[in-house]
Amino acid sequence: MLVIEQVSSSDTIISHQHTYDGSYGVHTVNVRAFNLANNDTLSTNIDVLEWPCQAPNVTVDAAFIDPDCRFSVENKESFMVNATFFVACMKSEQFTARWELVDSNQVVLRTLANATQLISEPYTVPPGRHEVRIAASLWSNYFNLTDKTVVVSACINVTMSDLVAGIGGSSFINATFNDTVQLSTYNLTYDLGIPSTSDKSGMILKWRCKRSNETWPTQLATQSYVPYNGSGGGCFGDVGPGVLGFAVGQWDLIIDTSYLEPLVNYEIQFVVRKDVRSANADVTLFVEQPFAPVMGFRFVSCMFQLLQLISDANKLLLYNAVIKMQRNIVDNSLFRY
């Protein structure tokens, strides 16, 4: 038996404290009391416990802890991931929380230390599937706590924002015949996936046209800018509904309504494409019936002015011819002087 300490006391109750620095486990403590007349021994078992130390508990919103990564946000929007940490370790001298934003190629886009939330501003994260890793760890100068590190992952699906297409003015235009209609799209068409609405790079522009009673075919033919000849559908009657070949790549569409058949509703569609995205805007154009033509006559008599320009030798001959012509005119009621 190991004698830890021997004390002498006249007290009937003795209290003793001992700091144990050996191995953990159950140990037996014996106490022997004696005097000159007698002695007594008591024994008890003491369980020396290790200092309690649990791995950190990290809690993240359940919407992010999804193997199917159904949490989605457009790249024009910000997003925020919050985490709650609970630490219960008597051995730990320091707690560290490290954040990493990782793309689908395992490239670290951003790191953050000792924070309870990660905030991503608009347009800072490219489209794709991203992972937010949160590593919570403990450190001690006396204990090896590497096995207490916890890593929690959150998944975020960042999608590309939409294209927006627009045509200025009303969605229904009532135009007179033999007039000019101009449709403008530049200021109302932009990419929400980039910060600047004036950046039109990479956009492919097309105009389409058909009559309201027609449907868009699967394969669109190319229409020419020719006056309507009454032989077919579409805007100009050459190939039916289709793409306006003369306006490909143009922000503005200019049409002379005399090229269109009157009293018909035309559906004009503007289409913009970029990468895999597309958007369109539509306008209905109605061409009114033209007015019936009005004809009139205006006659100017220049007989006497002509006579003044003719020489005296020919004046009599011309005068007789003029008089004869005037008689014929009066007899046929064509002219009046």
C-alpha positions as CSV (number, residue, x, y, z in Angstrom):
1,M,0.0,0.0,0.0
2,L,1.3,3.4,-0.9
3,V,1.3,5.9,1.9
4,I,0.4,9.2,0.4
5,E,0.6,11.3,3.5
6,Q,0.7,10.9,7.3
7,V,-0.8,13.5,9.6
8,S,-1.2,13.8,13.4
9,S,-4.2,15.4,14.8
10,S,-6.3,15.5,17.9
11,D,-9.4,16.3,15.8
12,T,-12.1,13.7,15.5
13,I,-12.8,14.8,11.9
14,I,-10.0,15.2,9.5
15,S,-10.5,16.7,6.0
16,H,-7.7,16.2,3.5
17,Q,-7.4,17.3,-0.2
18,H,-5.2,15.7,-2.7
19,T,-4.6,16.6,-6.4
20,Y,-4.1,13.5,-8.4
21,D,-1.8,13.7,-11.5
22,G,-1.6,10.1,-12.4
23,S,-3.6,8.0,-14.8
24,Y,-7.4,8.0,-14.9
25,G,-9.4,5.2,-13.5
26,V,-10.5,3.6,-10.2
27,H,-8.1,3.9,-7.3
28,T,-8.2,2.6,-3.7
29,V,-7.7,5.0,-0.8
30,N,-6.9,3.5,2.6
31,V,-7.0,5.4,5.8
32,R,-5.4,4.0,9.0
33,A,-5.9,5.6,12.3
34,F,-4.1,4.4,15.4
35,N,-2.9,5.5,18.9
36,L,-1.0,3.7,21.6
37,A,-4.0,1.6,22.6
38,N,-5.6,0.6,19.2
39,N,-5.8,1.2,15.4
40,D,-8.4,1.0,12.7
41,T,-8.3,1.0,8.9
42,L,-10.9,2.1,6.3
43,S,-10.8,1.7,2.6
44,T,-12.7,3.3,-0.3
45,N,-12.5,3.4,-4.1
46,I,-12.2,6.7,-5.9
47,D,-12.8,7.0,-9.6
48,V,-10.5,9.6,-11.1
49,L,-12.2,11.0,-14.1
50,E,-10.8,12.6,-17.2
51,W,-11.7,16.3,-17.6
52,P,-14.9,16.4,-19.6
53,C,-14.3,17.5,-23.2
54,Q,-16.9,17.2,-25.9
55,A,-16.4,18.0,-29.5
56,P,-17.9,21.4,-30.5
57,N,-21.5,21.3,-31.5
58,V,-22.2,23.2,-34.8
59,T,-25.7,24.0,-35.8
60,V,-26.6,25.3,-39.3
61,D,-30.0,26.1,-40.8
62,A,-31.5,22.8,-42.1
63,A,-32.2,24.3,-45.5
64,F,-28.4,24.3,-46.2
65,I,-27.8,20.7,-44.9
66,D,-29.3,19.0,-47.9
67,P,-27.5,16.4,-50.0
68,D,-29.6,17.4,-53.0
69,C,-28.6,21.0,-52.6
70,R,-32.1,22.4,-53.1
71,F,-31.3,25.8,-51.6
72,S,-31.0,28.0,-54.6
73,V,-30.3,31.7,-55.1
74,E,-29.7,33.9,-58.1
75,N,-26.2,35.4,-58.5
76,K,-27.7,38.9,-58.4
77,E,-28.9,38.3,-54.9
78,S,-27.0,38.1,-51.6
79,F,-27.2,35.1,-49.3
80,M,-26.2,34.5,-45.6
81,V,-25.3,31.3,-43.7
82,N,-25.6,31.4,-39.9
83,A,-24.0,28.9,-37.5
84,T,-24.4,28.4,-33.8
85,F,-21.5,26.9,-31.8
86,F,-21.6,25.2,-28.4
87,V,-18.4,24.3,-26.6
88,A,-18.1,22.0,-23.5
89,C,-14.5,21.1,-22.9
90,M,-12.5,21.8,-19.7
91,K,-9.3,20.9,-21.5
92,S,-9.7,23.5,-24.2
93,E,-7.8,26.8,-24.0
94,Q,-8.8,28.1,-27.4
95,F,-11.8,27.7,-29.8
96,T,-11.5,28.4,-33.6
97,A,-14.1,28.5,-36.3
98,R,-12.9,28.6,-39.8
99,W,-15.2,29.1,-42.8
100,E,-14.5,28.3,-46.4
101,L,-16.6,28.9,-49.5
102,V,-15.6,26.3,-52.1
103,D,-16.8,25.9,-55.7
104,S,-17.6,22.7,-57.6
105,N,-13.9,22.3,-58.5
106,Q,-12.9,22.5,-54.9
107,V,-11.4,25.9,-55.4
108,V,-11.6,28.0,-52.2
109,L,-13.2,31.3,-53.2
110,R,-13.3,32.8,-49.7
111,T,-12.2,32.2,-46.1
112,L,-13.5,33.6,-42.9
113,A,-12.2,33.1,-39.3
114,N,-14.0,33.1,-36.0
115,A,-17.4,34.3,-37.3
116,T,-20.9,33.2,-36.7
117,Q,-22.1,33.9,-40.2
118,L,-21.0,34.2,-43.8
119,I,-22.5,36.9,-46.0
120,S,-22.1,36.9,-49.7
121,E,-22.8,40.1,-51.6
122,P,-24.6,40.1,-55.0
123,Y,-22.5,39.2,-58.1
124,T,-19.5,37.9,-56.0
125,V,-20.2,34.2,-56.4
126,P,-20.3,32.7,-59.9
127,P,-23.1,30.4,-60.9
128,G,-22.8,26.8,-59.9
129,R,-23.0,24.4,-56.9
130,H,-21.0,25.7,-53.9
131,E,-20.1,24.4,-50.5
132,V,-19.7,26.3,-47.3
133,R,-17.4,24.4,-44.9
134,I,-17.3,25.2,-41.2
135,A,-14.4,23.7,-39.2
136,A,-14.7,24.0,-35.5
137,S,-11.6,23.0,-33.5
138,L,-10.2,23.1,-30.0
139,W,-6.6,23.7,-28.8
140,S,-4.7,23.1,-25.6
141,N,-1.1,23.5,-24.7
142,Y,-1.3,20.4,-22.5
143,F,-3.7,18.1,-24.3
144,N,-4.0,16.8,-27.9
145,L,-7.4,17.8,-29.0
146,T,-7.1,17.2,-32.8
147,D,-9.8,14.5,-32.5
148,K,-12.3,17.1,-31.3
149,T,-12.4,19.0,-34.6
150,V,-15.8,19.0,-36.3
151,V,-16.5,19.9,-40.0
152,V,-20.0,20.8,-41.1
153,S,-20.9,21.5,-44.7
154,A,-23.7,23.6,-46.2
155,C,-24.7,23.5,-49.9
156,I,-25.8,26.4,-52.0
157,N,-26.8,26.3,-55.6
158,V,-26.2,29.7,-57.3
159,T,-28.0,30.1,-60.6
160,M,-27.5,32.7,-63.3
161,S,-30.0,35.5,-63.2
162,D,-32.4,36.0,-66.1
163,L,-32.2,38.1,-69.2
164,V,-34.9,40.8,-69.5
165,A,-36.3,41.9,-72.9
166,G,-38.6,44.9,-73.4
167,I,-40.0,47.0,-76.2
168,G,-40.6,50.7,-75.6
169,G,-44.2,52.1,-75.8
170,S,-47.5,50.3,-75.8
171,S,-47.9,46.6,-76.3
172,F,-50.7,47.4,-79.0
173,I,-50.0,49.8,-81.8
174,N,-52.7,51.1,-84.1
175,A,-50.9,52.5,-87.1
176,T,-52.1,54.3,-90.2
177,F,-51.3,52.9,-93.6
178,N,-48.3,54.3,-95.4
179,D,-46.7,55.3,-92.2
180,T,-43.4,54.4,-90.4
181,V,-43.4,52.3,-87.2
182,Q,-40.2,52.1,-85.1
183,L,-39.8,49.7,-82.2
184,S,-36.9,50.3,-79.8
185,T,-35.5,47.8,-77.3
186,Y,-32.1,48.9,-76.1
187,N,-33.0,50.6,-72.9
188,L,-35.4,47.9,-71.8
189,T,-33.2,44.9,-72.5
190,Y,-30.4,43.9,-70.1
191,D,-28.8,41.0,-68.3
192,L,-29.7,40.7,-64.6
193,G,-26.6,38.4,-64.2
194,I,-24.2,41.3,-64.4
195,P,-24.2,44.5,-62.3
196,S,-24.5,47.0,-65.2
197,T,-27.7,47.2,-67.3
198,S,-25.8,49.0,-70.0
199,D,-23.5,46.0,-70.7
200,K,-25.0,44.3,-73.7
201,S,-22.1,42.1,-74.5
202,G,-22.8,38.6,-75.8
203,M,-26.4,39.2,-76.7
204,I,-27.8,37.8,-79.9
205,L,-30.9,39.7,-81.2
206,K,-33.7,38.6,-83.6
207,W,-37.1,39.9,-84.6
208,R,-40.0,37.6,-85.6
209,C,-43.3,38.4,-87.2
210,K,-46.6,36.5,-87.8
211,R,-50.3,37.2,-88.1
212,S,-52.3,36.8,-84.9
213,N,-54.2,33.8,-86.3
214,E,-51.0,32.0,-87.1
215,T,-48.8,29.8,-84.8
216,W,-45.0,29.8,-84.6
217,P,-43.6,26.8,-86.6
218,T,-40.9,24.6,-85.2
219,Q,-38.5,25.8,-87.9
220,L,-38.7,29.5,-88.6
221,A,-38.1,30.7,-92.1
222,T,-36.5,34.0,-92.9
223,Q,-38.8,36.8,-94.1
224,S,-37.7,39.4,-96.6
225,Y,-38.6,43.1,-96.4
226,V,-40.8,43.3,-99.5
227,P,-44.3,44.7,-100.0
228,Y,-47.1,42.3,-99.2
229,N,-48.2,40.5,-102.4
230,G,-51.2,38.6,-101.1
231,S,-49.6,35.1,-101.7
232,G,-48.8,34.0,-98.2
233,G,-48.9,34.6,-94.4
234,G,-46.4,36.2,-92.1
235,C,-45.8,39.9,-92.3
236,F,-44.8,40.2,-95.9
237,G,-46.5,37.2,-97.5
238,D,-43.3,35.6,-98.8
239,V,-42.6,32.6,-96.5
240,G,-45.2,32.8,-93.6
241,P,-44.3,33.3,-89.9
242,G,-40.6,33.6,-89.4
243,V,-37.5,35.6,-88.6
244,L,-37.1,39.1,-90.1
245,G,-33.8,38.6,-91.8
246,F,-33.2,42.3,-92.5
247,A,-33.4,43.1,-88.7
248,V,-31.1,40.4,-87.3
249,G,-28.8,42.0,-84.7
250,Q,-30.8,45.3,-84.7
251,W,-32.0,47.0,-81.5
252,D,-34.6,49.0,-83.4
253,L,-37.1,47.6,-85.9
254,I,-38.4,50.1,-88.5
255,I,-41.3,49.1,-90.8
256,D,-43.2,51.0,-93.5
257,T,-46.8,50.0,-92.9
258,S,-47.5,50.3,-96.7
259,Y,-45.6,47.0,-96.9
260,L,-48.2,45.3,-94.7
261,E,-51.8,44.2,-95.5
262,P,-54.3,46.5,-93.8
263,L,-56.9,45.4,-91.3
264,V,-54.6,42.6,-89.9
265,N,-53.2,42.2,-86.4
266,Y,-49.5,41.4,-86.7
267,E,-47.6,39.9,-83.7
268,I,-44.0,41.2,-83.7
269,Q,-41.6,39.4,-81.3
270,F,-38.2,40.6,-80.2
271,V,-35.9,37.7,-78.9
272,V,-32.6,38.1,-77.1
273,R,-30.3,35.2,-76.3
274,K,-27.1,34.9,-74.3
275,D,-25.3,31.6,-73.4
276,V,-28.2,29.2,-72.5
277,R,-30.7,32.0,-71.5
278,S,-33.3,33.7,-73.6
279,A,-36.0,36.3,-73.2
280,N,-38.6,37.9,-75.5
281,A,-41.0,40.8,-75.7
282,D,-44.1,41.1,-77.9
283,V,-46.0,43.9,-79.6
284,T,-49.3,43.7,-81.6
285,L,-49.4,45.9,-84.6
286,F,-52.7,46.8,-86.4
287,V,-52.6,48.6,-89.7
288,E,-55.7,50.7,-90.5
289,Q,-57.6,50.7,-93.8
290,P,-56.1,53.4,-96.1
291,F,-58.3,56.2,-97.4
292,A,-59.7,56.0,-101.0
293,P,-57.6,58.1,-103.4
294,V,-58.9,61.6,-104.2
295,M,-58.1,63.0,-107.7
296,G,-58.4,66.6,-108.9
297,F,-57.4,68.7,-111.8
298,R,-55.7,72.1,-111.9
299,F,-55.3,73.9,-115.2
300,V,-53.1,76.9,-115.9
301,S,-53.6,78.9,-119.1
302,C,-50.4,80.1,-120.5
303,M,-51.6,81.0,-124.0
304,F,-50.9,84.7,-123.8
305,Q,-47.5,84.2,-122.2
306,L,-46.6,81.9,-125.1
307,L,-47.7,84.5,-127.6
308,Q,-45.5,87.1,-126.2
309,L,-42.5,84.8,-126.7
310,I,-43.2,84.1,-130.4
311,S,-41.8,86.3,-133.1
312,D,-44.1,88.6,-135.1
313,A,-43.6,86.5,-138.2
314,N,-45.1,83.3,-136.6
315,K,-47.6,85.0,-134.3
316,L,-50.5,84.8,-136.7
317,L,-50.0,81.1,-137.4
318,L,-49.7,80.2,-133.7
319,Y,-52.7,82.3,-132.9
320,N,-54.9,80.4,-135.3
321,A,-53.7,77.1,-133.9
322,V,-54.4,78.2,-130.3
323,I,-57.9,79.4,-131.2
324,K,-58.7,76.0,-132.8
325,M,-57.4,74.1,-129.8
326,Q,-59.5,76.2,-127.5
327,R,-62.6,75.5,-129.5
328,N,-62.0,71.8,-129.4
329,I,-61.5,72.0,-125.6
330,V,-64.7,73.9,-125.1
331,D,-66.7,71.6,-127.3
332,N,-65.5,68.5,-125.3
333,S,-66.1,70.2,-121.9
334,L,-62.6,69.3,-120.7
335,F,-61.3,72.6,-119.8
336,R,-62.7,75.9,-118.7
337,Y,-61.1,79.3,-119.0
